[in-house]
Amino acid sequence: RLWARMASYQHPYVKQVNRCATVAFAPTAPFIATGTMAGAIDLSFSTTACLEVFRLDYSNPSTDMPLAGGAVAANERFHRLVWGPLQTEGMPHGLIAGGLVDGSVNLYNPARIIGSPIGAEPSDGVSSGALVTKMQKHSGPVRGLEFNSFSPNLLASGAEDGELCIWDLARPAQPSLYPALKGGAGGQPTAGEVSYLAWNKKVQHILASSSLNGTTVVWDLKRQRPVISFTDPNSRRRCSAMQWNPEVATQLIVASDDDRSPSLQIWDLRNSISPAREFVGHSKGVLAMAWSQADPGLLLTCGKDNRTLCWDTTAGEVLAELPASSNWNFDVQWSSTTPGVLSTSSFDGRVGLYNLQRAGGIDASPGTVDQYGVQQPGPKAPMKKAPAWMRRPCGATFGFGGQLVGFGVRPKGGAEEPAAAEKPSGTALTLMKVSTAVEAEVSAELEGAVSTGGSDALKTFCETKKSEATATAAKEDEETWGFLGILFEEDARRELLKHLDFGEVLVAKELAESEAEAEKARSAAEAEAAAADAVVAAAAAAASPRASTRSAAARCTSRQSGSASLARCSTAFASSWSMLSCHAANSSQMSGKFHRDMSAWS
């Protein structure tokens, strides 16, 4: 119902709000937080900054997002905003962390914001309890900020000073700080000004940071030092964003906001000399990325060319493109609760939520120019690949003889390998045997009827099953067994026609056939009578003494062949005419015996 509701929207976006802000989706609830973006000025030239929480109601056809509570003022603007799933007493919706321009990291309790009075001016957050604490450690803008997915109480932050801080938020009001991570000493790589942070999706203690000087560093928190670093061997380009591959622990993708090199580079730490692959799609620098957790094959990017692209990381091509904005797109995020919903933030002062299924592929045609001379985009091509959340996780169908075939299933009680037992394959087919006591009994009865041999045993079996179906008022089974029993009748064709209500037609057809046979027999009898009359006449003519012996023999031979051609003539005809021909052929003096034979025949 949710997808059907979102598909009914007539606008290219599902929801939108006029804010120039960075966003963060709630991990378990239909909310979205926005923080005023640093480096942007609205039309009123306001220099204030605030944190707001909006409610996402997809059942409402309106595209507006209502506020879930009053806004909370911030002393500085935000560079990064994250919403962690850490739930403690008094924090049922988790914890919001914001990286500010002045180097501080603020922690907010969204439960104190949601439901609070909406006033004309933002509240200070201290009196309401929305601002939990303010952590001041960095010097310079905090652009790197992320919660650990394995341990939600761990928060990593990085800023312009190049230091990486790991905060323990088990007690949010009194966070503890682990020793700062900083490269450069003892020949270790220099981190530089941190532009992005990301925890590894497979290994809990691995953290990666990218810097504006083009260096990407992978840190091992157990050893408290970097384990590897790399830069582009061809050009020392700025790194603006970075994401770990959700499926492959050693792969990450790095983007650059440099207009001279707006490509995406996939690096494999097993060979960090050069990037393993490179994606080219943006015409200007890339500012933000987001890798889908619901489908590891989908990656979102946005940049200075005002475009937001969705990549198929397997094929390395653009799968879909969202409508372009009128200014730079500086932030993009996937929804944590609704697969396929994403948000984009632009410097044109708007935050929009989109449905990926309505985005479509690249324009199928170059489009047209309207009456004002503006190039309008052409129709969108359908997506080449269905997202993973739309695929059936499992399925099954029955076959003959109690066979069941399925995919993505695991037979209960089956002996399987531990690896296969964790997650059934979605492509391998599994053949199973389904048998119950009732089915086994019926099968034994049928096999006994077949082994007995003859149609009578099978007919009796069908009649028994028909009687059982009649007793249980199973009309469909009764009709089925009755139909099968007809096939074992002596005249199955006749009985089948009667069963199908063609009995009257069959009787009429048989009556017509019998009448036709009788008429044919009468015609044959009349033909035989006519032939007999002709024979008598011919015999009388042949008996005359003045008749020529040769001509009589020829006529008798002709009559003999004509007599043999009649199917229903008596064999006496052929015998008599043969004798007549022989007498005539011998001599004309034997006419007396000829007359006596003819008289006897008559």
MARSE-448226 format. One record per residue (C-alpha): residue number from 1; x, y, z. Coordinates in Angstrom, 1 decimal. Layout:
// MARSE-448226
NODE  NUM  X  Y  Z
...
***
This chain:
// MARSE-448226
NODE  1  0.0  0.0  0.0
NODE  2  2.9  2.3  0.7
NODE  3  4.4  1.9  -2.7
NODE  4  1.0  2.3  -4.4
NODE  5  0.5  5.6  -2.5
NODE  6  3.9  6.9  -3.5
NODE  7  3.3  5.9  -7.1
NODE  8  0.2  8.1  -7.1
NODE  9  2.1  11.3  -6.6
NODE  10  2.0  13.6  -9.6
NODE  11  5.1  15.5  -8.7
NODE  12  8.7  14.2  -9.4
NODE  13  9.3  14.2  -5.7
NODE  14  7.4  12.4  -2.9
NODE  15  7.9  15.0  -0.2
NODE  16  9.8  18.4  -0.1
NODE  17  10.5  21.2  2.2
NODE  18  12.1  24.6  1.5
NODE  19  15.3  24.3  3.5
NODE  20  19.0  24.6  2.6
NODE  21  20.1  21.9  5.0
NODE  22  21.9  18.7  5.4
NODE  23  19.6  15.8  6.5
NODE  24  19.6  12.5  8.4
NODE  25  16.8  9.9  8.4
NODE  26  15.6  8.3  11.6
NODE  27  16.9  4.7  11.9
NODE  28  13.6  3.2  13.1
NODE  29  10.8  5.8  12.8
NODE  30  9.3  7.9  10.0
NODE  31  11.2  11.1  10.8
NODE  32  13.8  13.2  9.1
NODE  33  16.1  15.7  10.7
NODE  34  17.5  18.8  8.9
NODE  35  20.4  21.1  10.0
NODE  36  21.1  24.4  8.4
NODE  37  23.9  23.9  6.0
NODE  38  27.1  25.9  6.4
NODE  39  28.2  28.2  3.6
NODE  40  24.7  29.0  2.3
NODE  41  22.7  32.2  2.6
NODE  42  18.9  32.3  2.1
NODE  43  16.9  35.0  0.4
NODE  44  16.5  36.9  3.8
NODE  45  20.3  36.8  4.4
NODE  46  19.6  35.1  7.8
NODE  47  22.7  33.9  9.7
NODE  48  20.8  31.8  12.2
NODE  49  21.1  28.0  12.3
NODE  50  18.7  25.5  13.7
NODE  51  17.9  21.8  13.9
NODE  52  14.4  20.6  12.9
NODE  53  12.6  17.3  12.8
NODE  54  9.9  16.6  10.2
NODE  55  7.3  13.9  10.1
NODE  56  7.1  11.6  7.1
NODE  57  3.5  10.6  6.3
NODE  58  3.4  8.8  3.0
NODE  59  -0.3  8.1  3.3
NODE  60  -1.0  11.9  2.9
NODE  61  -1.0  12.9  -0.8
NODE  62  0.4  16.3  0.1
NODE  63  4.1  16.8  -0.7
NODE  64  4.6  19.0  2.3
NODE  65  6.5  17.6  5.4
NODE  66  4.9  18.9  8.6
NODE  67  7.2  19.7  11.6
NODE  68  7.2  17.0  14.3
NODE  69  8.1  19.6  16.9
NODE  70  9.7  23.0  17.6
NODE  71  13.0  23.9  16.1
NODE  72  16.2  24.0  18.2
NODE  73  18.7  26.8  17.7
NODE  74  22.4  26.1  17.1
NODE  75  25.3  28.4  17.8
NODE  76  26.9  27.5  14.4
NODE  77  25.8  25.9  11.1
NODE  78  26.1  22.3  10.3
NODE  79  28.6  20.5  8.0
NODE  80  27.4  17.0  8.8
NODE  81  24.3  15.5  10.5
NODE  82  23.9  11.8  11.6
NODE  83  21.1  10.0  13.4
NODE  84  22.3  7.0  15.5
NODE  85  20.2  4.0  16.7
NODE  86  21.5  4.2  20.3
NODE  87  18.5  4.0  22.6
NODE  88  18.9  4.7  26.3
NODE  89  16.6  5.8  29.0
NODE  90  14.6  8.8  27.9
NODE  91  15.9  8.4  24.3
NODE  92  13.5  6.0  22.4
NODE  93  14.3  7.5  19.0
NODE  94  18.0  7.3  19.2
NODE  95  20.5  10.2  19.2
NODE  96  21.3  13.0  16.7
NODE  97  24.9  14.2  16.3
NODE  98  25.8  17.4  14.4
NODE  99  29.3  18.5  13.2
NODE  100  29.4  22.3  13.3
NODE  101  31.6  24.9  11.7
NODE  102  33.4  25.9  14.9
NODE  103  34.7  22.4  15.5
NODE  104  32.1  21.3  18.1
NODE  105  30.0  18.2  18.0
NODE  106  26.5  18.6  19.4
NODE  107  24.3  15.8  20.7
NODE  108  20.5  16.1  20.5
NODE  109  17.7  14.0  22.0
NODE  110  15.0  13.8  19.2
NODE  111  12.4  12.6  21.7
NODE  112  12.5  16.0  23.3
NODE  113  12.1  17.7  19.9
NODE  114  9.2  15.5  18.6
NODE  115  6.0  16.7  20.1
NODE  116  7.4  20.0  21.5
NODE  117  5.5  23.2  21.0
NODE  118  6.1  24.8  17.6
NODE  119  7.0  28.5  18.1
NODE  120  7.9  31.4  15.9
NODE  121  11.5  31.3  17.1
NODE  122  13.7  28.3  17.7
NODE  123  14.3  27.3  21.3
NODE  124  17.7  27.2  22.8
NODE  125  17.5  23.4  23.4
NODE  126  19.0  23.6  26.9
NODE  127  15.8  24.3  28.8
NODE  128  13.8  21.7  26.9
NODE  129  16.5  19.1  27.2
NODE  130  16.8  18.7  23.4
NODE  131  20.5  19.6  23.5
NODE  132  22.2  16.7  25.5
NODE  133  25.8  17.9  25.4
NODE  134  28.3  19.8  23.4
NODE  135  31.6  18.1  22.7
NODE  136  34.5  20.5  22.0
NODE  137  37.7  18.9  20.8
NODE  138  38.4  19.8  17.2
NODE  139  39.6  23.1  15.8
NODE  140  38.0  23.9  12.4
NODE  141  34.8  22.6  10.6
NODE  142  33.8  19.0  11.5
NODE  143  33.1  17.4  8.1
NODE  144  33.6  13.7  9.2
NODE  145  30.9  12.2  11.5
NODE  146  29.5  8.7  11.7
NODE  147  28.1  6.2  14.2
NODE  148  29.5  2.7  14.3
NODE  149  26.9  0.2  13.0
NODE  150  28.2  -2.6  15.2
NODE  151  28.5  -0.5  18.4
NODE  152  26.0  2.4  18.2
NODE  153  27.6  4.0  21.3
NODE  154  30.8  4.8  19.3
NODE  155  30.8  8.0  17.3
NODE  156  33.8  9.0  15.1
NODE  157  34.5  12.6  14.2
NODE  158  37.1  14.3  12.1
NODE  159  37.8  18.0  11.3
NODE  160  40.2  20.4  9.7
NODE  161  42.9  19.8  12.2
NODE  162  43.3  16.2  10.8
NODE  163  42.6  14.5  14.1
NODE  164  40.1  11.6  14.4
NODE  165  38.2  11.4  17.7
NODE  166  36.3  8.3  18.9
NODE  167  33.6  9.1  21.4
NODE  168  31.9  6.6  23.7
NODE  169  28.3  7.7  24.2
NODE  170  27.2  5.0  26.5
NODE  171  26.3  7.9  28.8
NODE  172  25.4  10.6  26.3
NODE  173  25.3  13.4  28.9
NODE  174  28.9  12.5  29.9
NODE  175  30.7  11.1  26.8
NODE  176  34.2  9.7  27.1
NODE  177  36.9  10.2  24.5
NODE  178  39.4  7.6  23.3
NODE  179  43.0  8.8  22.4
NODE  180  42.9  10.9  19.3
NODE  181  44.1  9.3  16.0
NODE  182  46.6  11.5  14.1
NODE  183  49.0  10.5  11.4
NODE  184  52.3  12.0  10.4
NODE  185  54.7  10.7  13.2
NODE  186  57.2  7.9  12.7
NODE  187  56.7  7.8  8.9
NODE  188  53.0  7.3  9.2
NODE  189  50.8  8.9  6.6
NODE  190  49.5  12.4  7.2
NODE  191  45.7  12.5  7.3
NODE  192  45.3  16.1  6.4
NODE  193  42.1  18.0  6.6
NODE  194  39.4  15.4  7.1
NODE  195  36.6  15.6  4.6
NODE  196  34.7  12.4  5.3
NODE  197  34.6  9.4  7.7
NODE  198  33.2  5.9  7.3
NODE  199  33.2  2.8  9.4
NODE  200  33.7  -0.5  7.7
NODE  201  30.5  -2.5  7.2
NODE  202  32.1  -5.9  7.9
NODE  203  34.9  -5.3  10.4
NODE  204  34.0  -3.4  13.5
NODE  205  37.3  -1.8  14.4
NODE  206  38.2  -0.5  10.9
NODE  207  37.7  3.1  10.1
NODE  208  38.6  5.1  6.9
NODE  209  39.0  8.8  6.4
NODE  210  39.4  10.9  3.3
NODE  211  41.1  14.3  3.2
NODE  212  41.1  17.4  1.0
NODE  213  44.7  16.8  0.1
NODE  214  43.8  13.7  -1.8
NODE  215  44.9  11.1  0.8
NODE  216  42.6  8.2  2.0
NODE  217  43.7  6.5  5.2
NODE  218  42.4  3.2  6.7
NODE  219  42.7  3.0  10.5
NODE  220  42.9  0.0  12.8
NODE  221  41.4  1.1  16.2
NODE  222  42.8  -2.0  17.9
NODE  223  46.3  -0.9  17.1
NODE  224  45.5  2.8  17.3
NODE  225  47.4  3.5  14.0
NODE  226  46.8  3.6  10.3
NODE  227  47.3  0.4  8.4
NODE  228  47.3  1.7  4.8
NODE  229  46.9  4.9  2.8
NODE  230  46.6  5.7  -0.9
NODE  231  46.3  8.5  -3.3
NODE  232  45.5  8.8  -7.0
NODE  233  48.7  7.9  -8.8
NODE  234  47.9  10.2  -11.8
NODE  235  46.8  13.3  -10.0
NODE  236  46.6  14.5  -6.4
NODE  237  42.9  15.3  -6.5
NODE  238  40.8  16.4  -3.6
NODE  239  38.7  13.8  -1.9
NODE  240  35.2  15.0  -1.0
NODE  241  33.3  11.8  -0.1
NODE  242  33.9  8.1  0.6
NODE  243  31.9  4.9  1.1
NODE  244  32.7  1.3  2.1
NODE  245  31.3  -1.5  0.0
NODE  246  28.5  -3.1  2.1
NODE  247  29.4  -6.6  0.8
NODE  248  33.2  -6.6  0.2
NODE  249  35.2  -5.6  3.3
NODE  250  38.3  -4.5  1.4
NODE  251  36.6  -2.3  -1.2
NODE  252  35.7  1.4  -0.9
NODE  253  34.8  4.1  -3.3
NODE  254  36.3  7.6  -3.3
NODE  255  34.9  10.7  -5.0
NODE  256  36.4  14.1  -5.8
NODE  257  34.9  17.6  -5.9
NODE  258  37.6  18.6  -8.4
NODE  259  36.0  19.6  -11.7
NODE  260  39.0  18.3  -13.6
NODE  261  38.5  14.8  -12.2
NODE  262  34.8  14.2  -11.4
NODE  263  35.1  10.4  -11.6
NODE  264  34.4  7.8  -8.9
NODE  265  37.3  5.5  -8.0
NODE  266  36.8  2.0  -6.5
NODE  267  39.9  0.9  -4.5
NODE  268  40.6  -2.6  -3.3
NODE  269  43.0  -2.6  -0.3
NODE  270  44.5  -5.9  -1.5
NODE  271  46.1  -3.9  -4.3
NODE  272  46.2  -0.2  -3.4
NODE  273  48.7  0.9  -6.1
NODE  274  45.9  2.1  -8.4
NODE  275  42.1  2.1  -8.4
NODE  276  40.5  -1.2  -9.5
NODE  277  37.7  0.5  -11.4
NODE  278  36.6  4.0  -12.3
NODE  279  33.0  5.4  -12.9
NODE  280  32.6  8.4  -15.1
NODE  281  29.2  10.1  -15.2
NODE  282  29.3  13.6  -13.7
NODE  283  30.6  16.6  -15.7
NODE  284  31.7  18.4  -12.5
NODE  285  32.9  17.6  -9.1
NODE  286  31.1  15.1  -6.9
NODE  287  30.1  16.4  -3.4
NODE  288  28.3  13.5  -1.7
NODE  289  27.7  9.8  -2.0
NODE  290  25.5  7.2  -0.3
NODE  291  25.7  3.4  -0.7
NODE  292  22.4  1.5  -0.3
NODE  293  22.2  -1.0  2.6
NODE  294  19.0  -2.5  1.1
NODE  295  20.7  -3.2  -2.2
NODE  296  24.5  -3.3  -2.3
NODE  297  24.5  -2.8  -6.0
NODE  298  23.1  0.7  -5.8
NODE  299  25.1  3.9  -5.2
NODE  300  23.9  7.5  -5.1
NODE  301  26.0  10.5  -6.1
NODE  302  25.4  14.2  -6.5
NODE  303  27.6  17.1  -7.4
NODE  304  28.2  20.5  -8.9
NODE  305  26.6  19.7  -12.2
NODE  306  23.2  19.8  -10.3
NODE  307  22.6  16.1  -11.0
NODE  308  21.8  13.2  -8.8
NODE  309  22.7  9.8  -10.2
NODE  310  22.0  6.2  -9.1
NODE  311  24.8  3.8  -10.2
NODE  312  24.8  0.1  -10.8
NODE  313  28.1  -0.7  -9.1
NODE  314  28.2  -4.2  -10.7
NODE  315  28.0  -3.0  -14.3
NODE  316  29.6  0.4  -13.6
NODE  317  26.8  2.4  -15.4
NODE  318  24.2  4.9  -14.5
NODE  319  20.9  3.1  -13.6
NODE  320  18.7  6.1  -13.0
NODE  321  18.8  9.9  -12.7
NODE  322  16.7  12.2  -10.6
NODE  323  15.4  15.5  -11.9
NODE  324  18.1  18.1  -11.9
NODE  325  18.0  21.1  -9.6
NODE  326  18.9  24.7  -10.4
NODE  327  22.0  24.7  -8.1
NODE  328  24.6  22.3  -6.7
NODE  329  23.4  19.2  -4.9
NODE  330  25.5  18.9  -1.8
NODE  331  23.9  16.0  0.1
NODE  332  22.1  12.7  -0.7
NODE  333  20.8  10.0  1.7
NODE  334  19.0  6.7  1.6
NODE  335  15.9  6.2  3.8
NODE  336  16.6  3.9  6.7
NODE  337  13.1  2.6  7.0
NODE  338  11.6  2.7  3.4
NODE  339  13.8  1.1  0.7
NODE  340  13.8  3.1  -2.5
NODE  341  13.1  6.4  -0.9
NODE  342  16.0  8.9  -0.9
NODE  343  16.6  12.6  -0.1
NODE  344  18.6  15.3  -1.9
NODE  345  19.7  18.7  -0.6
NODE  346  20.5  21.5  -3.0
NODE  347  21.8  25.1  -2.6
NODE  348  18.6  26.3  -4.3
NODE  349  17.1  26.0  -0.9
NODE  350  15.1  22.8  -1.1
NODE  351  15.2  19.3  0.4
NODE  352  13.4  16.7  -1.7
NODE  353  12.4  13.1  -1.1
NODE  354  12.2  10.9  -4.2
NODE  355  11.0  7.4  -5.1
NODE  356  13.8  5.6  -7.1
NODE  357  11.3  3.6  -9.0
NODE  358  9.8  6.7  -10.6
NODE  359  13.2  8.2  -11.4
NODE  360  13.8  6.0  -14.5
NODE  361  17.0  5.8  -16.6
NODE  362  18.8  8.3  -18.7
NODE  363  16.6  10.3  -21.1
NODE  364  15.6  8.0  -24.0
NODE  365  15.5  11.0  -26.4
NODE  366  17.1  14.4  -26.4
NODE  367  13.8  16.1  -25.6
NODE  368  12.2  19.2  -27.1
NODE  369  12.5  22.9  -26.9
NODE  370  9.5  24.7  -25.6
NODE  371  8.0  28.0  -26.8
NODE  372  10.4  29.9  -24.5
NODE  373  13.4  28.3  -26.0
NODE  374  14.1  26.1  -22.9
NODE  375  15.4  22.6  -23.5
NODE  376  12.9  20.2  -21.9
NODE  377  14.1  16.6  -21.0
NODE  378  12.7  13.7  -23.0
NODE  379  10.9  10.7  -21.6
NODE  380  12.7  8.5  -19.1
NODE  381  13.9  5.0  -20.1
NODE  382  12.9  2.2  -17.8
NODE  383  15.5  1.0  -15.2
NODE  384  17.6  -1.9  -16.5
NODE  385  17.8  -3.6  -13.2
NODE  386  15.2  -4.3  -10.5
NODE  387  16.2  -3.2  -7.0
NODE  388  16.9  -6.1  -4.6
NODE  389  14.0  -5.1  -2.3
NODE  390  11.6  -5.9  -5.1
NODE  391  12.8  -9.4  -5.7
NODE  392  11.1  -12.4  -4.2
NODE  393  13.2  -13.8  -1.4
NODE  394  11.8  -17.3  -1.8
NODE  395  9.1  -19.2  -3.7
NODE  396  7.8  -22.8  -4.1
NODE  397  5.4  -24.7  -6.4
NODE  398  4.0  -28.3  -6.3
NODE  399  4.6  -30.9  -8.9
NODE  400  3.3  -34.5  -9.5
NODE  401  3.8  -37.3  -7.0
NODE  402  4.1  -35.1  -3.9
NODE  403  7.1  -33.2  -5.3
NODE  404  7.8  -29.6  -4.2
NODE  405  10.4  -27.4  -5.8
NODE  406  11.5  -24.1  -4.3
NODE  407  14.2  -21.4  -4.3
NODE  408  15.6  -19.5  -1.4
NODE  409  14.3  -22.2  1.0
NODE  410  15.9  -24.7  3.3
NODE  411  14.2  -28.0  4.1
NODE  412  13.4  -28.3  7.8
NODE  413  15.6  -30.9  9.5
NODE  414  17.8  -31.3  6.5
NODE  415  21.5  -31.9  6.9
NODE  416  23.3  -29.0  5.3
NODE  417  26.6  -27.3  5.5
NODE  418  27.0  -24.5  8.1
NODE  419  27.6  -21.9  5.4
NODE  420  24.5  -23.0  3.5
NODE  421  22.4  -23.1  6.6
NODE  422  23.0  -19.4  7.4
NODE  423  21.4  -18.0  4.2
NODE  424  19.6  -20.1  1.6
NODE  425  20.6  -19.4  -2.0
NODE  426  18.1  -17.3  -4.0
NODE  427  19.1  -18.9  -7.3
NODE  428  19.6  -22.6  -6.4
NODE  429  16.5  -24.9  -6.7
NODE  430  15.6  -27.3  -3.9
NODE  431  13.6  -30.4  -4.7
NODE  432  11.6  -31.8  -1.7
NODE  433  9.2  -34.7  -1.2
NODE  434  5.9  -34.0  0.6
NODE  435  4.1  -37.0  1.9
NODE  436  1.4  -37.5  4.6
NODE  437  -0.2  -40.6  6.0
NODE  438  -3.4  -40.0  4.1
NODE  439  -1.5  -39.5  0.8
NODE  440  0.4  -42.7  1.5
NODE  441  -2.8  -44.7  2.0
NODE  442  -4.3  -43.4  -1.2
NODE  443  -1.2  -44.2  -3.1
NODE  444  -1.2  -47.8  -1.8
NODE  445  -4.8  -48.2  -2.9
NODE  446  -4.1  -46.9  -6.4
NODE  447  -1.0  -49.1  -6.8
NODE  448  -3.0  -52.1  -5.7
NODE  449  -5.7  -51.4  -8.3
NODE  450  -3.0  -51.0  -11.0
NODE  451  -1.2  -54.2  -10.1
NODE  452  -4.4  -56.2  -10.2
NODE  453  -4.8  -55.3  -13.9
NODE  454  -7.9  -54.9  -16.0
NODE  455  -10.3  -52.0  -16.3
NODE  456  -12.7  -53.4  -13.7
NODE  457  -10.3  -52.8  -10.8
NODE  458  -9.6  -49.3  -11.8
NODE  459  -13.3  -48.6  -12.4
NODE  460  -14.0  -49.9  -8.9
NODE  461  -11.3  -47.7  -7.4
NODE  462  -12.8  -44.6  -9.1
NODE  463  -16.3  -45.4  -8.0
NODE  464  -15.1  -45.8  -4.4
NODE  465  -13.4  -42.4  -4.5
NODE  466  -16.5  -40.9  -6.0
NODE  467  -18.6  -42.3  -3.2
NODE  468  -16.2  -40.9  -0.6
NODE  469  -16.3  -37.4  -2.3
NODE  470  -20.1  -37.6  -2.3
NODE  471  -20.2  -38.3  1.4
NODE  472  -18.0  -35.4  2.2
NODE  473  -19.9  -33.0  -0.2
NODE  474  -16.8  -32.4  -2.3
NODE  475  -18.5  -31.6  -5.6
NODE  476  -15.3  -31.0  -7.5
NODE  477  -13.7  -34.3  -6.4
NODE  478  -16.9  -36.2  -7.1
NODE  479  -17.0  -34.9  -10.6
NODE  480  -13.3  -35.7  -11.2
NODE  481  -13.5  -39.3  -10.0
NODE  482  -16.7  -39.8  -12.0
NODE  483  -15.0  -38.6  -15.1
NODE  484  -12.0  -40.8  -14.5
NODE  485  -14.3  -43.9  -14.0
NODE  486  -15.9  -43.4  -17.4
NODE  487  -12.5  -43.9  -19.1
NODE  488  -12.5  -47.5  -17.9
NODE  489  -16.0  -48.4  -19.4
NODE  490  -16.3  -50.9  -22.2
NODE  491  -17.6  -48.3  -24.6
NODE  492  -15.8  -45.3  -23.1
NODE  493  -16.5  -43.0  -26.0
NODE  494  -20.3  -43.6  -25.9
NODE  495  -20.4  -43.2  -22.1
NODE  496  -18.2  -40.1  -22.2
NODE  497  -20.6  -38.4  -24.7
NODE  498  -23.5  -39.3  -22.5
NODE  499  -21.7  -37.8  -19.5
NODE  500  -21.1  -34.6  -21.4
NODE  501  -24.9  -34.4  -22.2
NODE  502  -24.5  -35.4  -25.8
NODE  503  -26.7  -38.5  -25.5
NODE  504  -29.6  -37.2  -27.6
NODE  505  -27.3  -36.1  -30.3
NODE  506  -25.7  -39.5  -30.3
NODE  507  -29.1  -41.4  -30.6
NODE  508  -30.2  -39.1  -33.4
NODE  509  -26.9  -39.7  -35.3
NODE  510  -27.2  -43.5  -34.9
NODE  511  -30.8  -43.4  -36.1
NODE  512  -29.8  -41.5  -39.2
NODE  513  -27.0  -43.9  -39.9
NODE  514  -29.4  -46.9  -39.6
NODE  515  -31.9  -45.3  -42.0
NODE  516  -29.1  -44.6  -44.5
NODE  517  -28.0  -48.3  -44.3
NODE  518  -31.6  -49.5  -44.9
NODE  519  -32.0  -47.1  -47.9
NODE  520  -28.7  -48.4  -49.3
NODE  521  -29.9  -52.0  -48.9
NODE  522  -33.2  -51.3  -50.8
NODE  523  -31.3  -49.7  -53.6
NODE  524  -29.0  -52.7  -53.9
NODE  525  -32.0  -55.1  -53.9
NODE  526  -33.7  -53.1  -56.7
NODE  527  -30.4  -53.2  -58.7
NODE  528  -30.2  -57.0  -58.2
NODE  529  -33.8  -57.4  -59.4
NODE  530  -33.1  -55.4  -62.5
NODE  531  -30.0  -57.4  -63.2
NODE  532  -32.0  -60.6  -62.9
NODE  533  -34.6  -59.4  -65.4
NODE  534  -31.8  -58.6  -67.8
NODE  535  -30.4  -62.1  -67.4
NODE  536  -33.7  -63.7  -68.1
NODE  537  -34.1  -61.7  -71.3
NODE  538  -30.6  -62.5  -72.4
NODE  539  -31.1  -66.2  -71.8
NODE  540  -34.3  -66.3  -73.9
NODE  541  -32.5  -64.6  -76.7
NODE  542  -29.6  -67.0  -76.5
NODE  543  -31.9  -70.1  -76.6
NODE  544  -33.1  -69.3  -80.2
NODE  545  -31.8  -71.9  -82.8
NODE  546  -31.3  -69.2  -85.4
NODE  547  -29.0  -67.3  -83.0
NODE  548  -25.3  -67.4  -83.8
NODE  549  -23.2  -69.6  -81.6
NODE  550  -20.4  -67.0  -81.5
NODE  551  -22.6  -64.1  -80.6
NODE  552  -24.3  -66.1  -77.8
NODE  553  -20.9  -67.0  -76.4
NODE  554  -19.9  -63.3  -76.5
NODE  555  -23.1  -62.2  -74.8
NODE  556  -22.7  -64.8  -72.1
NODE  557  -19.1  -63.7  -71.4
NODE  558  -20.3  -60.1  -71.1
NODE  559  -23.1  -61.0  -68.7
NODE  560  -20.7  -63.1  -66.6
NODE  561  -18.3  -60.2  -66.1
NODE  562  -21.3  -57.9  -65.3
NODE  563  -22.7  -60.4  -62.8
NODE  564  -19.3  -60.7  -61.0
NODE  565  -19.2  -56.9  -60.6
NODE  566  -22.3  -56.9  -58.4
NODE  567  -21.3  -57.4  -54.8
NODE  568  -24.6  -58.7  -53.6
NODE  569  -25.3  -61.2  -56.6
NODE  570  -25.5  -64.8  -55.8
NODE  571  -22.7  -67.1  -56.8
NODE  572  -25.3  -69.1  -58.7
NODE  573  -25.4  -66.3  -61.3
NODE  574  -21.8  -66.7  -62.2
NODE  575  -21.9  -70.5  -62.2
NODE  576  -25.0  -70.6  -64.5
NODE  577  -23.6  -68.1  -66.9
NODE  578  -20.3  -70.0  -67.1
NODE  579  -22.2  -73.2  -68.0
NODE  580  -24.2  -71.3  -70.6
NODE  581  -21.2  -69.9  -72.2
NODE  582  -19.5  -73.4  -72.4
NODE  583  -22.6  -75.0  -74.1
NODE  584  -22.8  -72.3  -76.6
NODE  585  -19.2  -72.4  -77.4
NODE  586  -19.1  -76.3  -78.0
NODE  587  -21.7  -76.7  -80.7
NODE  588  -25.0  -75.6  -81.8
NODE  589  -26.2  -79.2  -81.8
NODE  590  -26.3  -79.2  -78.0
NODE  591  -29.1  -76.7  -77.9
NODE  592  -31.4  -79.3  -76.4
NODE  593  -29.2  -79.8  -73.4
NODE  594  -28.8  -76.0  -73.2
NODE  595  -32.6  -75.6  -73.1
NODE  596  -32.9  -78.2  -70.3
NODE  597  -30.2  -76.5  -68.2
NODE  598  -31.8  -73.2  -68.6
NODE  599  -35.1  -74.6  -67.6
NODE  600  -33.6  -76.1  -64.5
NODE  601  -31.9  -72.8  -63.6
NODE  602  -35.1  -71.0  -64.1
***
